[in-house]
């Protein structure tokens, strides 16, 4: 009886290994949205602080989280903390940072110009949720708490324009 169970298991595993993975259209776009890593809060007057040591480590961790993703572009605001968060991932992908202004993103143009691409977008606690809302056309997720630097929002846009989304916490 054990032989039959083992044989059945081997056959089942063999058949599933030959199954084809679903094809993803070349027109599918994937957007990864994260907030910058921990910033230095010691100088209350500094509007453009660097990352703390913990933030530098988190930025390196993000690059490890994304190590198997081939990004076509890495977008960041011009602030030090977002650039420092994005840089390790951009460097691993051989990319220069692309800069954006969150208040100037046009949903339709951004989606069209990035059709078929995989992007990382790094922003702030008040801009990342707004960008996700813009793309989803709904306020599905609550705002990011100021102490939270671990949210990862993933939006996938299919060739027919359908958007699927998920939120992961990578701490």
RAUR-V422962 format. One record per backbone hydrogen bond with DSSP energy under -0.5 kcal/mol. NH is the residue of the N-H (numbers start at 1). CO is the residue of the C=O. Records with the same first field share a line. If there is no record, write none. Layout:
BEGIN
NH: CO, CO
END
This chain:
BEGIN
5: 1
6: 2
7: 3
8: 4
9: 5
10: 6
11: 7
12: 8
13: 9
14: 10
15: 11
16: 12
17: 13
18: 14
19: 15
25: 23
28: 25
29: 157
30: 117
31: 155
32: 119
33: 31, 153
34: 121
35: 151
36: 123
37: 81
40: 50
41: 39
44: 42
46: 43
47: 45
52: 38
56: 52
57: 53
58: 54
59: 55
60: 56
61: 57
62: 58
63: 59
64: 60
65: 61
66: 62
67: 64
69: 66
70: 68
71: 69
72: 118
73: 118
74: 96
75: 120
76: 98
77: 122
81: 49
83: 79
84: 80
85: 81
86: 82
87: 83
88: 84
90: 86
91: 87
92: 88
93: 89
94: 91
95: 90
98: 74
100: 76
102: 100
104: 101
105: 102
107: 105
110: 106
111: 107
112: 108
113: 109
114: 110, 111
115: 112
116: 27
117: 114
119: 30
120: 73
121: 32
122: 75
123: 34
127: 124
128: 124
131: 127
132: 128
133: 129
134: 130
135: 131
136: 132
137: 133
138: 133
140: 138
144: 125
148: 145
149: 147
152: 168
153: 33
154: 166
155: 31, 153
156: 164
157: 29
158: 156, 162
161: 158
164: 156, 162
166: 154
168: 152
170: 150, 168
171: 169
END
